[in-house]
Amino acid sequence: MRRARPRLPAGWEPGAEPPAAEPSPSRVGPGSGPPYARARPSSPPPPSWGAVARRPCAVSRWPGCWRCRSPCSWPQGPRRRRSARRGAWCGAPGCRRASFCRSAISTCRPSTRRAKTSPARPQVLLPDLEFYVNLGDWPLEHRKVNETPGPLPIISWCGSLDSRDVILPTYDITHSTLEALRGVTNDLLSIQGNTGPSWINKTEKAFFRGRDSREERLQLVQLSKENPQLLDAGITGYFFFQEKEKELGKAKLIGFFDFFKYKYQVNVDGTVAAYRYPYLMLGDSLVLKQDSPYYEHFYMALKPWKHYIPIKRNLSDLLEKVEWAKENDEEAEKIAKEGQVTARDLLQPHRLYCYYYRVLQKYAERQLSKPEIRDGMELVPQPDDSASLCQCHRKRPLRQEL
């Protein structure tokens, strides 16, 4: 719900008692103060206006942090007003900053440095690191521990049962999290708000659209032609098997949100793990997942027949599983819902940030040598404190970064 921006009357002086605000039932409860000073139940009550009053912001007119009483000194007004409620803590050293944005994605603890990118994004200090990052899809390190030379700790987006890469969230999930609702079409949050019609009104078919990046996908299209009452599958672009286009045909592109008009979603590997899988799990359709040696960082937390329906690698039991789902509609809906709830918990932005932090922290603990700046290295400029969204409480970093 969009909140009206509070305006203080002309001539108001710092320290003066503001006029009483008319409480709105949709925004404040009985006995609550003005809507922009509302806090969560676990938060300490805001102090009196006389104690908080400072020079108000030029745009929002908000006088400052209601917990540590620090004024907002950014002359253009706090841009955080677009997502955070009035009354959010400021994040100054010694003042815990809580993000009160609509998705309630993070709560930050005291830190010596402010977040440089978004007020809803906490910032932590990591030790200096030196590592290899695999920018391709396939995991690279297949050497065993007792081999000479031994395996290298290569960081990759995707793992496999026969590789030893260190797995981080895929670039797709990471980009979606960093640019949510701004720079990407299908992000982890917008998917959750566009899950199509209710379960009872969805089309009782299994659905698939994708490129020809694996032979099983071609087999899926052939099954669809033979069993159109159970399966709607099509290839939207041919690259690896161009000779099959005339035989199988080319399907029109369809918006991802429209996938969820169907009750059952088929997840078949691409070149490696299908990176659409987290997005399918976030919807409210039942996911039928192909057995695969590939995995992303969160797969281990998902269980077959609890969060999704497993299908064999060669898809030989796919039609059987679709028929089972149609005959056991309540059980299928229950599995779909359980998978959706679990995926929404696993893929919350704060969980991804924490996962990155823990992996890099553990990596640093096992690092034998201290990273050094060597000849030929390219300096990647980082935004300093002056590039952050707010100019309050600037402090120099405790140490230089590589």
Buried (B, 14 or more C-beta within 10 A) or exposed (E): EEBEEBEBEEEBEBEEEBEEBEBEEEBBEEEBBBBBBBBEEEBEEBEEBEEBBBEBBEBBBBBBBBBBBBBBBBEEBBBBBEBBBBBBBBBBEEBBBBBBBEBEBBBBEEBEBBBBEBBBBBBBEEEBEEBEEBEEBBBBBEBEEEEEEEBEEBBBBBBBEEBBBBBBBBEBBBBBBBEBEEEBEBBBBBBBEBBBEEBEEBEBBBBBBBBBBBEBBBBBBBBBEEBEEBBBBBBEBBEBBEEBEEEBEEBEEEEBBEBBBBBBBBBBBBBBBBBBBBBBBBBBBBBBBBEBBBBBBBBEEBEEEEBBBBBEEEBEBBBEBBEEBBEEBEEBBEBBBBBBEBBBEBBBBBBBBBBBBEBBEEBBEEBEEEEEEEEEEEEEEEEEBEEBBBEBBEEEEEEEEE
